[in-house]
Amino acid sequence: MDPDPAARAAPAARTDSAAPPVVLLILAKEQWIAKALPGDRFTVVQIHTATLARELARDLRPDVIILESDLPDMSGLEACRLLRADLDVGHCVPILMVGRDKPTPEERVTALRAGVWEFLKSPEDAKELPLALEAHIRAKRSIDAALLESALDPAGVLHGRAVLARRARELGGLMARKHSGLACVVLAADAASADAMLGSRVVRALRISDVVGALSATGIAVLAPGTDQQGAAGLARRLVAALSGASAGGAKLVPGTTLRVGYDAVANLKYSPIDPVDLLVRADAAVQAGVPEPGSPWIRRFEATVTVRPSGPTSLRAASGPPGEGSAERTASA
């Protein structure tokens, strides 16, 4: 889908760190914001609906998002929750909200819980807006740099979030053509028990065709091609067995206490099309609110009734080999 005619085009990807930061404006009324952002300091893309924003975020990779409290297709809070649940945005991109009325204390708390970083009041903020955005962008990039140095993956065996999302869609396209399945398993370790080799330990337990990445400093996601629900449950049990016990740092990962797992899978992507990135989001949600597996309650599968909300900061880092045409189907015996 093309952006609204009012949108100012931005590059699909930025490889130059000195390039102007991308600001995504989701505005129907507050036109003063775009006018307050100098074109030599920011690349501004303006659209009018949250639905389009979620689609564009995958290509734009915005450094900051500003949205109105009331949009044509949904409320600003609903839009913020949708964007936070999207792995292409996650929790590290600053989201600022603007509205005509000053929020009440209760509204402010609700918005902060939804992922809003700050409120913009009115055109009287226009002069300070560029400086405020630059401060938020510096904070975001500091978080990005810290995640790159995460203790979970000092060896760099895991991809970044954007790469993981891209690989998910690549695997989804391949599995759809082969009338095959795709599964996602998310492992959530207690912060005090995670060690520097956790990512490497997961990678060693997987096939070369599997893709693995970090959802947070202690959360890992695995994409398994050619895998259905039963195979995903089997993979989860095998990973729990591989990670249980003493870690390199001496702490223990105990299933149900310091290690929990969620999963989701589609048996045939040709007949049950889904954005593969949504499998990641749903498996992450299952960690907290999924249906427990009989005999292994620390392993939970996603059900449609589960409220899809990310369990923590979603900065993904995945390591895997190419999907390959010869990736074997994983069944319940995996």
BATI-625483 format. One record per residue (C-alpha): residue number from 1; residue in three letters; x, y, z. Coordinates in pm, 1 decimal. Each point is the difference from the previous one (the first is absolute). Layout:
N
<atom pos="NUM" code="ALA" X="X" Y="Y" Z="Z"/>
...
END
This chain:
334
<atom pos="1" code="MET" X="0.0" Y="0.0" Z="0.0"/>
<atom pos="2" code="ASP" X="130.6" Y="344.2" Z="-91.0"/>
<atom pos="3" code="PRO" X="27.6" Y="277.6" Z="259.3"/>
<atom pos="4" code="ASP" X="-257.3" Y="279.5" Z="14.1"/>
<atom pos="5" code="PRO" X="58.5" Y="275.5" Z="-257.8"/>
<atom pos="6" code="ALA" X="109.0" Y="229.9" Z="282.8"/>
<atom pos="7" code="ALA" X="283.9" Y="-228.6" Z="97.7"/>
<atom pos="8" code="ARG" X="354.5" Y="114.6" Z="-57.4"/>
<atom pos="9" code="ALA" X="190.4" Y="-296.7" Z="-136.1"/>
<atom pos="10" code="ALA" X="276.8" Y="-155.2" Z="206.3"/>
<atom pos="11" code="PRO" X="254.6" Y="-264.5" Z="-96.0"/>
<atom pos="12" code="ALA" X="-96.8" Y="-361.0" Z="66.8"/>
<atom pos="13" code="ALA" X="320.1" Y="-61.6" Z="191.5"/>
<atom pos="14" code="ARG" X="280.1" Y="211.5" Z="139.2"/>
<atom pos="15" code="THR" X="354.6" Y="-121.6" Z="-3.6"/>
<atom pos="16" code="ASP" X="171.6" Y="334.2" Z="69.7"/>
<atom pos="17" code="SER" X="4.8" Y="76.4" Z="373.2"/>
<atom pos="18" code="ALA" X="28.3" Y="371.1" Z="-85.6"/>
<atom pos="19" code="ALA" X="-326.9" Y="-2.2" Z="-197.2"/>
<atom pos="20" code="PRO" X="-278.2" Y="218.4" Z="147.1"/>
<atom pos="21" code="PRO" X="-217.2" Y="-197.2" Z="246.1"/>
<atom pos="22" code="VAL" X="-336.6" Y="-112.7" Z="-133.0"/>
<atom pos="23" code="VAL" X="-305.6" Y="143.7" Z="176.1"/>
<atom pos="24" code="LEU" X="-332.5" Y="-173.2" Z="-69.4"/>
<atom pos="25" code="LEU" X="-297.1" Y="232.0" Z="56.2"/>
<atom pos="26" code="ILE" X="-345.1" Y="-158.1" Z="39.4"/>
<atom pos="27" code="LEU" X="-208.4" Y="316.2" Z="-6.7"/>
<atom pos="28" code="ALA" X="-338.4" Y="101.5" Z="-134.9"/>
<atom pos="29" code="LYS" X="-28.5" Y="346.4" Z="156.3"/>
<atom pos="30" code="GLU" X="319.6" Y="116.7" Z="172.8"/>
<atom pos="31" code="GLN" X="180.4" Y="137.4" Z="-306.0"/>
<atom pos="32" code="TRP" X="222.7" Y="232.8" Z="206.3"/>
<atom pos="33" code="ILE" X="227.8" Y="-291.7" Z="87.2"/>
<atom pos="34" code="ALA" X="118.7" Y="-61.2" Z="-355.6"/>
<atom pos="35" code="LYS" X="65.0" Y="372.3" Z="-44.8"/>
<atom pos="36" code="ALA" X="211.8" Y="6.0" Z="318.0"/>
<atom pos="37" code="LEU" X="244.1" Y="-264.3" Z="-126.5"/>
<atom pos="38" code="PRO" X="275.5" Y="139.5" Z="-225.6"/>
<atom pos="39" code="GLY" X="63.9" Y="-208.8" Z="-307.8"/>
<atom pos="40" code="ASP" X="377.4" Y="20.6" Z="37.7"/>
<atom pos="41" code="ARG" X="-14.2" Y="-170.7" Z="342.6"/>
<atom pos="42" code="PHE" X="-280.5" Y="-253.6" Z="-43.6"/>
<atom pos="43" code="THR" X="-152.5" Y="-217.5" Z="-270.3"/>
<atom pos="44" code="VAL" X="-373.9" Y="35.7" Z="60.6"/>
<atom pos="45" code="VAL" X="-268.5" Y="-238.9" Z="-123.0"/>
<atom pos="46" code="GLN" X="-359.3" Y="99.8" Z="76.6"/>
<atom pos="47" code="ILE" X="-303.9" Y="-226.4" Z="-27.1"/>
<atom pos="48" code="HIS" X="-351.4" Y="11.4" Z="145.0"/>
<atom pos="49" code="THR" X="-82.4" Y="-349.8" Z="130.0"/>
<atom pos="50" code="ALA" X="153.1" Y="-247.8" Z="243.1"/>
<atom pos="51" code="THR" X="-70.2" Y="-289.9" Z="-235.2"/>
<atom pos="52" code="LEU" X="225.5" Y="147.7" Z="-265.4"/>
<atom pos="53" code="ALA" X="259.8" Y="88.7" Z="263.6"/>
<atom pos="54" code="ARG" X="46.1" Y="-362.1" Z="97.7"/>
<atom pos="55" code="GLU" X="57.0" Y="-95.6" Z="-362.9"/>
<atom pos="56" code="LEU" X="244.7" Y="284.2" Z="-63.3"/>
<atom pos="57" code="ALA" X="197.4" Y="-58.9" Z="319.3"/>
<atom pos="58" code="ARG" X="139.2" Y="-323.3" Z="-144.4"/>
<atom pos="59" code="ASP" X="168.7" Y="192.2" Z="-281.8"/>
<atom pos="60" code="LEU" X="67.2" Y="337.1" Z="158.7"/>
<atom pos="61" code="ARG" X="154.2" Y="-123.6" Z="327.0"/>
<atom pos="62" code="PRO" X="-87.8" Y="334.3" Z="166.5"/>
<atom pos="63" code="ASP" X="217.3" Y="152.1" Z="270.7"/>
<atom pos="64" code="VAL" X="-301.0" Y="163.9" Z="165.4"/>
<atom pos="65" code="ILE" X="-378.5" Y="-7.4" Z="-45.4"/>
<atom pos="66" code="ILE" X="-244.7" Y="280.2" Z="78.7"/>
<atom pos="67" code="LEU" X="-371.7" Y="-78.7" Z="-1.7"/>
<atom pos="68" code="GLU" X="-323.8" Y="174.1" Z="87.8"/>
<atom pos="69" code="SER" X="-215.6" Y="-109.0" Z="291.9"/>
<atom pos="70" code="ASP" X="-293.7" Y="-43.0" Z="-240.4"/>
<atom pos="71" code="LEU" X="55.4" Y="-144.7" Z="-347.4"/>
<atom pos="72" code="PRO" X="-254.2" Y="-73.9" Z="-276.4"/>
<atom pos="73" code="ASP" X="29.2" Y="-378.6" Z="36.6"/>
<atom pos="74" code="MET" X="66.0" Y="-44.7" Z="374.9"/>
<atom pos="75" code="SER" X="107.0" Y="178.0" Z="315.0"/>
<atom pos="76" code="GLY" X="359.9" Y="102.9" Z="54.5"/>
<atom pos="77" code="LEU" X="28.4" Y="-246.8" Z="288.0"/>
<atom pos="78" code="GLU" X="-115.8" Y="-288.5" Z="-217.7"/>
<atom pos="79" code="ALA" X="246.5" Y="106.9" Z="-268.5"/>
<atom pos="80" code="CYS" X="282.3" Y="14.5" Z="253.1"/>
<atom pos="81" code="ARG" X="-76.2" Y="-351.3" Z="127.1"/>
<atom pos="82" code="LEU" X="-6.5" Y="-135.2" Z="-356.2"/>
<atom pos="83" code="LEU" X="332.5" Y="161.4" Z="-82.8"/>
<atom pos="84" code="ARG" X="162.2" Y="-123.5" Z="321.3"/>
<atom pos="85" code="ALA" X="-112.7" Y="-355.8" Z="-79.2"/>
<atom pos="86" code="ASP" X="152.9" Y="25.1" Z="-348.0"/>
<atom pos="87" code="LEU" X="354.0" Y="-135.8" Z="-6.2"/>
<atom pos="88" code="ASP" X="99.2" Y="264.7" Z="-252.4"/>
<atom pos="89" code="VAL" X="-63.1" Y="264.3" Z="267.1"/>
<atom pos="90" code="GLY" X="29.9" Y="-175.6" Z="334.6"/>
<atom pos="91" code="HIS" X="61.9" Y="193.6" Z="321.2"/>
<atom pos="92" code="CYS" X="309.7" Y="197.1" Z="-100.3"/>
<atom pos="93" code="VAL" X="-154.9" Y="245.3" Z="-247.7"/>
<atom pos="94" code="PRO" X="-123.0" Y="314.3" Z="181.0"/>
<atom pos="95" code="ILE" X="-373.5" Y="59.4" Z="-48.7"/>
<atom pos="96" code="LEU" X="-130.3" Y="348.4" Z="82.5"/>
<atom pos="97" code="MET" X="-368.0" Y="89.4" Z="20.9"/>
<atom pos="98" code="VAL" X="-160.6" Y="334.1" Z="-80.5"/>
<atom pos="99" code="GLY" X="-353.2" Y="116.7" Z="75.7"/>
<atom pos="100" code="ARG" X="-202.5" Y="316.3" Z="47.0"/>
<atom pos="101" code="ASP" X="-89.6" Y="-77.1" Z="361.5"/>
<atom pos="102" code="LYS" X="238.8" Y="-49.5" Z="289.6"/>
<atom pos="103" code="PRO" X="-16.3" Y="-363.9" Z="115.6"/>
<atom pos="104" code="THR" X="-131.4" Y="-74.5" Z="346.7"/>
<atom pos="105" code="PRO" X="232.5" Y="-183.4" Z="241.6"/>
<atom pos="106" code="GLU" X="-190.3" Y="-322.4" Z="-69.0"/>
<atom pos="107" code="GLU" X="27.2" Y="47.4" Z="-377.0"/>
<atom pos="108" code="ARG" X="370.4" Y="71.7" Z="33.2"/>
<atom pos="109" code="VAL" X="60.5" Y="-322.1" Z="195.9"/>
<atom pos="110" code="THR" X="-200.2" Y="-203.2" Z="-253.5"/>
<atom pos="111" code="ALA" X="195.2" Y="151.2" Z="-287.9"/>
<atom pos="112" code="LEU" X="336.0" Y="-63.2" Z="165.5"/>
<atom pos="113" code="ARG" X="-97.3" Y="-363.0" Z="53.3"/>
<atom pos="114" code="ALA" X="-95.4" Y="-23.5" Z="-367.7"/>
<atom pos="115" code="GLY" X="350.1" Y="114.4" Z="-95.9"/>
<atom pos="116" code="VAL" X="-28.3" Y="377.8" Z="-44.3"/>
<atom pos="117" code="TRP" X="328.0" Y="173.5" Z="91.1"/>
<atom pos="118" code="GLU" X="-120.7" Y="360.0" Z="18.8"/>
<atom pos="119" code="PHE" X="-294.4" Y="232.1" Z="-67.9"/>
<atom pos="120" code="LEU" X="15.0" Y="303.1" Z="-228.1"/>
<atom pos="121" code="LYS" X="-243.2" Y="270.5" Z="100.8"/>
<atom pos="122" code="SER" X="-60.4" Y="240.6" Z="-286.4"/>
<atom pos="123" code="PRO" X="171.3" Y="234.4" Z="-247.7"/>
<atom pos="124" code="GLU" X="164.8" Y="169.5" Z="296.4"/>
<atom pos="125" code="ASP" X="241.0" Y="-296.6" Z="5.4"/>
<atom pos="126" code="ALA" X="106.8" Y="61.9" Z="-360.2"/>
<atom pos="127" code="LYS" X="327.4" Y="180.2" Z="72.4"/>
<atom pos="128" code="GLU" X="118.4" Y="-266.7" Z="242.7"/>
<atom pos="129" code="LEU" X="-119.5" Y="-296.3" Z="-205.1"/>
<atom pos="130" code="PRO" X="317.0" Y="-56.6" Z="-210.0"/>
<atom pos="131" code="LEU" X="219.7" Y="1.2" Z="312.1"/>
<atom pos="132" code="ALA" X="-237.9" Y="-233.2" Z="183.1"/>
<atom pos="133" code="LEU" X="-4.5" Y="-244.9" Z="-292.5"/>
<atom pos="134" code="GLU" X="378.6" Y="0.5" Z="-24.6"/>
<atom pos="135" code="ALA" X="21.0" Y="-86.0" Z="371.4"/>
<atom pos="136" code="HIS" X="-243.7" Y="-289.5" Z="-45.8"/>
<atom pos="137" code="ILE" X="188.6" Y="-124.0" Z="-305.2"/>
<atom pos="138" code="ARG" X="329.4" Y="4.8" Z="190.4"/>
<atom pos="139" code="ALA" X="-164.6" Y="-207.2" Z="272.2"/>
<atom pos="140" code="LYS" X="-131.9" Y="-249.5" Z="-256.2"/>
<atom pos="141" code="ARG" X="339.7" Y="-39.1" Z="-164.3"/>
<atom pos="142" code="SER" X="163.7" Y="-50.3" Z="339.8"/>
<atom pos="143" code="ILE" X="-246.5" Y="-280.8" Z="67.4"/>
<atom pos="144" code="ASP" X="73.7" Y="-150.4" Z="-342.6"/>
<atom pos="145" code="ALA" X="373.8" Y="11.6" Z="69.9"/>
<atom pos="146" code="ALA" X="-46.2" Y="-158.5" Z="342.9"/>
<atom pos="147" code="LEU" X="-205.3" Y="-281.2" Z="-149.9"/>
<atom pos="148" code="LEU" X="275.1" Y="-66.0" Z="-251.7"/>
<atom pos="149" code="GLU" X="228.6" Y="-58.0" Z="297.1"/>
<atom pos="150" code="SER" X="-256.9" Y="-214.6" Z="183.3"/>
<atom pos="151" code="ALA" X="148.4" Y="-247.8" Z="244.7"/>
<atom pos="152" code="LEU" X="-230.4" Y="-255.7" Z="-158.6"/>
<atom pos="153" code="ASP" X="197.4" Y="3.6" Z="-323.7"/>
<atom pos="154" code="PRO" X="356.8" Y="132.3" Z="38.2"/>
<atom pos="155" code="ALA" X="122.2" Y="-225.6" Z="-280.9"/>
<atom pos="156" code="GLY" X="-243.5" Y="155.7" Z="-247.3"/>
<atom pos="157" code="VAL" X="-160.5" Y="-331.4" Z="-99.8"/>
<atom pos="158" code="LEU" X="-348.4" Y="154.8" Z="-17.7"/>
<atom pos="159" code="HIS" X="-153.8" Y="228.4" Z="-263.9"/>
<atom pos="160" code="GLY" X="-165.3" Y="335.8" Z="68.8"/>
<atom pos="161" code="ARG" X="-375.8" Y="45.8" Z="24.9"/>
<atom pos="162" code="ALA" X="-40.7" Y="131.1" Z="-353.2"/>
<atom pos="163" code="VAL" X="195.4" Y="-293.5" Z="-143.5"/>
<atom pos="164" code="LEU" X="-207.7" Y="-247.1" Z="199.7"/>
<atom pos="165" code="ALA" X="-323.3" Y="153.3" Z="-130.6"/>
<atom pos="166" code="ARG" X="135.1" Y="-17.6" Z="-355.1"/>
<atom pos="167" code="ARG" X="108.0" Y="-361.2" Z="39.5"/>
<atom pos="168" code="ALA" X="-342.9" Y="-86.1" Z="141.2"/>
<atom pos="169" code="ARG" X="-164.9" Y="132.1" Z="-315.1"/>
<atom pos="170" code="GLU" X="253.0" Y="-175.2" Z="-221.5"/>
<atom pos="171" code="LEU" X="-65.9" Y="-331.7" Z="174.6"/>
<atom pos="172" code="GLY" X="-374.1" Y="64.3" Z="-16.7"/>
<atom pos="173" code="GLY" X="14.4" Y="50.1" Z="-376.3"/>
<atom pos="174" code="LEU" X="209.8" Y="-312.6" Z="-47.3"/>
<atom pos="175" code="MET" X="-224.6" Y="-216.0" Z="218.7"/>
<atom pos="176" code="ALA" X="-313.8" Y="129.6" Z="-174.7"/>
<atom pos="177" code="ARG" X="143.4" Y="-104.8" Z="-336.2"/>
<atom pos="178" code="LYS" X="81.2" Y="-343.4" Z="142.6"/>
<atom pos="179" code="HIS" X="-343.1" Y="-33.6" Z="167.6"/>
<atom pos="180" code="SER" X="188.5" Y="-42.4" Z="326.3"/>
<atom pos="181" code="GLY" X="-12.8" Y="143.9" Z="349.4"/>
<atom pos="182" code="LEU" X="185.3" Y="248.8" Z="215.2"/>
<atom pos="183" code="ALA" X="26.8" Y="17.4" Z="378.1"/>
<atom pos="184" code="CYS" X="134.9" Y="245.5" Z="253.0"/>
<atom pos="185" code="VAL" X="122.0" Y="-91.7" Z="348.3"/>
<atom pos="186" code="VAL" X="82.7" Y="274.3" Z="252.6"/>
<atom pos="187" code="LEU" X="219.6" Y="-69.6" Z="302.7"/>
<atom pos="188" code="ALA" X="-17.3" Y="246.3" Z="291.8"/>
<atom pos="189" code="ALA" X="279.5" Y="-33.9" Z="256.3"/>
<atom pos="190" code="ASP" X="20.7" Y="169.7" Z="338.3"/>
<atom pos="191" code="ALA" X="241.1" Y="294.9" Z="-16.3"/>
<atom pos="192" code="ALA" X="206.8" Y="-124.5" Z="293.8"/>
<atom pos="193" code="SER" X="40.6" Y="-343.8" Z="-158.5"/>
<atom pos="194" code="ALA" X="81.9" Y="98.3" Z="-358.5"/>
<atom pos="195" code="ASP" X="368.7" Y="-31.8" Z="-88.1"/>
<atom pos="196" code="ALA" X="222.8" Y="128.1" Z="-277.2"/>
<atom pos="197" code="MET" X="-14.6" Y="-330.2" Z="-188.2"/>
<atom pos="198" code="LEU" X="-377.9" Y="-45.4" Z="5.0"/>
<atom pos="199" code="GLY" X="-39.6" Y="99.4" Z="-364.9"/>
<atom pos="200" code="SER" X="278.5" Y="-234.3" Z="-108.2"/>
<atom pos="201" code="ARG" X="-151.6" Y="-286.7" Z="198.5"/>
<atom pos="202" code="VAL" X="-331.1" Y="44.7" Z="-179.5"/>
<atom pos="203" code="VAL" X="166.7" Y="16.4" Z="-342.1"/>
<atom pos="204" code="ARG" X="187.9" Y="-325.3" Z="63.8"/>
<atom pos="205" code="ALA" X="-328.7" Y="-179.0" Z="72.1"/>
<atom pos="206" code="LEU" X="-159.3" Y="97.2" Z="-333.9"/>
<atom pos="207" code="ARG" X="8.4" Y="-105.8" Z="-363.0"/>
<atom pos="208" code="ILE" X="191.8" Y="211.3" Z="-250.1"/>
<atom pos="209" code="SER" X="-332.2" Y="99.5" Z="-160.9"/>
<atom pos="210" code="ASP" X="-137.3" Y="147.0" Z="324.0"/>
<atom pos="211" code="VAL" X="23.4" Y="373.5" Z="71.9"/>
<atom pos="212" code="VAL" X="61.8" Y="127.8" Z="352.0"/>
<atom pos="213" code="GLY" X="-8.8" Y="352.5" Z="143.6"/>
<atom pos="214" code="ALA" X="-21.3" Y="198.4" Z="324.0"/>
<atom pos="215" code="LEU" X="-336.1" Y="151.7" Z="88.0"/>
<atom pos="216" code="SER" X="153.4" Y="173.8" Z="301.4"/>
<atom pos="217" code="ALA" X="309.7" Y="-21.0" Z="217.0"/>
<atom pos="218" code="THR" X="-121.3" Y="-338.7" Z="129.7"/>
<atom pos="219" code="GLY" X="-255.7" Y="-111.3" Z="-258.2"/>
<atom pos="220" code="ILE" X="76.3" Y="-208.9" Z="-308.9"/>
<atom pos="221" code="ALA" X="-221.3" Y="-82.8" Z="-298.4"/>
<atom pos="222" code="VAL" X="47.4" Y="-296.4" Z="-234.3"/>
<atom pos="223" code="LEU" X="-159.4" Y="-25.2" Z="-345.3"/>
<atom pos="224" code="ALA" X="-24.9" Y="-361.4" Z="-115.4"/>
<atom pos="225" code="PRO" X="-96.8" Y="-67.0" Z="-364.5"/>
<atom pos="226" code="GLY" X="-186.1" Y="-318.6" Z="-86.3"/>
<atom pos="227" code="THR" X="-141.1" Y="-20.8" Z="351.9"/>
<atom pos="228" code="ASP" X="-360.6" Y="-38.4" Z="120.2"/>
<atom pos="229" code="GLN" X="-155.2" Y="37.8" Z="346.1"/>
<atom pos="230" code="GLN" X="112.8" Y="-343.6" Z="120.0"/>
<atom pos="231" code="GLY" X="348.8" Y="57.2" Z="-133.3"/>
<atom pos="232" code="ALA" X="14.9" Y="340.5" Z="168.9"/>
<atom pos="233" code="ALA" X="-93.0" Y="-157.6" Z="333.4"/>
<atom pos="234" code="GLY" X="270.5" Y="-261.6" Z="-50.2"/>
<atom pos="235" code="LEU" X="254.0" Y="267.7" Z="-86.1"/>
<atom pos="236" code="ALA" X="-96.9" Y="193.3" Z="313.5"/>
<atom pos="237" code="ARG" X="52.7" Y="-307.3" Z="217.7"/>
<atom pos="238" code="ARG" X="338.4" Y="-67.0" Z="-158.5"/>
<atom pos="239" code="LEU" X="115.4" Y="358.5" Z="51.5"/>
<atom pos="240" code="VAL" X="-113.8" Y="-4.8" Z="362.2"/>
<atom pos="241" code="ALA" X="199.1" Y="-318.5" Z="53.6"/>
<atom pos="242" code="ALA" X="306.3" Y="155.2" Z="-164.9"/>
<atom pos="243" code="LEU" X="-17.5" Y="317.2" Z="209.9"/>
<atom pos="244" code="SER" X="-100.4" Y="-145.5" Z="335.4"/>
<atom pos="245" code="GLY" X="263.2" Y="-37.9" Z="267.6"/>
<atom pos="246" code="ALA" X="311.9" Y="201.2" Z="75.6"/>
<atom pos="247" code="SER" X="102.7" Y="275.4" Z="-239.7"/>
<atom pos="248" code="ALA" X="350.1" Y="120.7" Z="-72.8"/>
<atom pos="249" code="GLY" X="-41.1" Y="262.8" Z="270.0"/>
<atom pos="250" code="GLY" X="-103.8" Y="-252.7" Z="262.5"/>
<atom pos="251" code="ALA" X="-371.4" Y="96.7" Z="11.9"/>
<atom pos="252" code="LYS" X="-268.5" Y="-252.2" Z="-84.4"/>
<atom pos="253" code="LEU" X="-284.0" Y="17.7" Z="-248.4"/>
<atom pos="254" code="VAL" X="-290.7" Y="-178.5" Z="163.9"/>
<atom pos="255" code="PRO" X="-306.7" Y="-70.8" Z="-218.9"/>
<atom pos="256" code="GLY" X="-302.7" Y="181.1" Z="136.5"/>
<atom pos="257" code="THR" X="208.5" Y="218.7" Z="232.7"/>
<atom pos="258" code="THR" X="284.4" Y="165.3" Z="-192.2"/>
<atom pos="259" code="LEU" X="-83.3" Y="-136.1" Z="-345.7"/>
<atom pos="260" code="ARG" X="-336.0" Y="21.5" Z="-180.0"/>
<atom pos="261" code="VAL" X="-95.3" Y="-74.9" Z="-359.6"/>
<atom pos="262" code="GLY" X="-275.0" Y="102.2" Z="-241.5"/>
<atom pos="263" code="TYR" X="-62.9" Y="-118.2" Z="-353.9"/>
<atom pos="264" code="ASP" X="-227.2" Y="27.3" Z="-302.6"/>
<atom pos="265" code="ALA" X="-1.4" Y="-173.3" Z="-338.5"/>
<atom pos="266" code="VAL" X="-183.0" Y="-21.6" Z="-331.7"/>
<atom pos="267" code="ALA" X="-2.2" Y="-344.9" Z="-161.2"/>
<atom pos="268" code="ASN" X="-46.4" Y="118.6" Z="-360.7"/>
<atom pos="269" code="LEU" X="69.2" Y="363.1" Z="-88.5"/>
<atom pos="270" code="LYS" X="-151.6" Y="-46.5" Z="-345.1"/>
<atom pos="271" code="TYR" X="-346.3" Y="-69.2" Z="142.4"/>
<atom pos="272" code="SER" X="33.8" Y="203.0" Z="321.1"/>
<atom pos="273" code="PRO" X="178.2" Y="319.9" Z="-106.9"/>
<atom pos="274" code="ILE" X="137.4" Y="217.3" Z="280.6"/>
<atom pos="275" code="ASP" X="267.4" Y="265.4" Z="27.1"/>
<atom pos="276" code="PRO" X="285.3" Y="-211.0" Z="144.3"/>
<atom pos="277" code="VAL" X="98.7" Y="291.0" Z="225.1"/>
<atom pos="278" code="ASP" X="-333.4" Y="-49.4" Z="176.2"/>
<atom pos="279" code="LEU" X="114.6" Y="-349.7" Z="98.1"/>
<atom pos="280" code="LEU" X="280.6" Y="163.1" Z="198.0"/>
<atom pos="281" code="VAL" X="-239.3" Y="236.0" Z="173.9"/>
<atom pos="282" code="ARG" X="-247.4" Y="-277.5" Z="79.1"/>
<atom pos="283" code="ALA" X="264.3" Y="-236.9" Z="135.9"/>
<atom pos="284" code="ASP" X="131.4" Y="282.7" Z="218.5"/>
<atom pos="285" code="ALA" X="-352.2" Y="61.8" Z="132.2"/>
<atom pos="286" code="ALA" X="-41.7" Y="-372.2" Z="70.6"/>
<atom pos="287" code="VAL" X="291.1" Y="7.7" Z="247.2"/>
<atom pos="288" code="GLN" X="-219.8" Y="196.0" Z="240.4"/>
<atom pos="289" code="ALA" X="-355.7" Y="-90.8" Z="-95.2"/>
<atom pos="290" code="GLY" X="6.0" Y="-314.2" Z="-214.3"/>
<atom pos="291" code="VAL" X="-155.3" Y="-341.2" Z="68.0"/>
<atom pos="292" code="PRO" X="236.3" Y="-221.7" Z="206.4"/>
<atom pos="293" code="GLU" X="116.8" Y="-326.8" Z="-152.5"/>
<atom pos="294" code="PRO" X="-114.0" Y="-308.6" Z="195.2"/>
<atom pos="295" code="GLY" X="287.2" Y="-117.0" Z="218.3"/>
<atom pos="296" code="SER" X="211.5" Y="306.5" Z="-90.1"/>
<atom pos="297" code="PRO" X="-192.4" Y="305.1" Z="124.4"/>
<atom pos="298" code="TRP" X="301.9" Y="227.3" Z="-58.4"/>
<atom pos="299" code="ILE" X="-52.8" Y="-56.4" Z="-374.4"/>
<atom pos="300" code="ARG" X="-303.3" Y="186.5" Z="-132.6"/>
<atom pos="301" code="ARG" X="-161.2" Y="6.8" Z="-342.8"/>
<atom pos="302" code="PHE" X="-173.3" Y="300.0" Z="-150.5"/>
<atom pos="303" code="GLU" X="-378.0" Y="2.3" Z="-23.1"/>
<atom pos="304" code="ALA" X="-210.7" Y="253.9" Z="-187.8"/>
<atom pos="305" code="THR" X="-147.0" Y="123.2" Z="329.1"/>
<atom pos="306" code="VAL" X="343.6" Y="112.6" Z="124.2"/>
<atom pos="307" code="THR" X="46.4" Y="377.7" Z="14.8"/>
<atom pos="308" code="VAL" X="297.6" Y="70.0" Z="-223.6"/>
<atom pos="309" code="ARG" X="232.0" Y="224.7" Z="197.3"/>
<atom pos="310" code="PRO" X="377.7" Y="-24.4" Z="-2.0"/>
<atom pos="311" code="SER" X="141.2" Y="-125.8" Z="329.5"/>
<atom pos="312" code="GLY" X="302.2" Y="229.3" Z="-2.2"/>
<atom pos="313" code="PRO" X="224.0" Y="221.8" Z="-213.2"/>
<atom pos="314" code="THR" X="14.1" Y="-167.4" Z="-337.0"/>
<atom pos="315" code="SER" X="341.5" Y="48.3" Z="-150.5"/>
<atom pos="316" code="LEU" X="66.7" Y="-306.3" Z="-208.6"/>
<atom pos="317" code="ARG" X="331.6" Y="-150.4" Z="-86.2"/>
<atom pos="318" code="ALA" X="0.2" Y="-327.4" Z="-197.1"/>
<atom pos="319" code="ALA" X="263.9" Y="-244.2" Z="-123.7"/>
<atom pos="320" code="SER" X="-77.6" Y="-265.9" Z="-254.3"/>
<atom pos="321" code="GLY" X="97.9" Y="-159.6" Z="-323.3"/>
<atom pos="322" code="PRO" X="-196.8" Y="35.1" Z="-323.4"/>
<atom pos="323" code="PRO" X="-346.3" Y="-155.8" Z="-6.4"/>
<atom pos="324" code="GLY" X="95.9" Y="-240.7" Z="-275.1"/>
<atom pos="325" code="GLU" X="-228.3" Y="-212.2" Z="-210.6"/>
<atom pos="326" code="GLY" X="102.3" Y="-309.8" Z="192.2"/>
<atom pos="327" code="SER" X="-116.8" Y="107.9" Z="346.2"/>
<atom pos="328" code="ALA" X="-164.2" Y="-301.9" Z="155.8"/>
<atom pos="329" code="GLU" X="-351.2" Y="-2.9" Z="138.9"/>
<atom pos="330" code="ARG" X="5.6" Y="-6.5" Z="379.3"/>
<atom pos="331" code="THR" X="-269.4" Y="-213.5" Z="159.4"/>
<atom pos="332" code="ALA" X="-95.8" Y="-75.3" Z="357.1"/>
<atom pos="333" code="SER" X="300.4" Y="-227.1" Z="34.2"/>
<atom pos="334" code="ALA" X="242.2" Y="292.5" Z="-61.3"/>
END
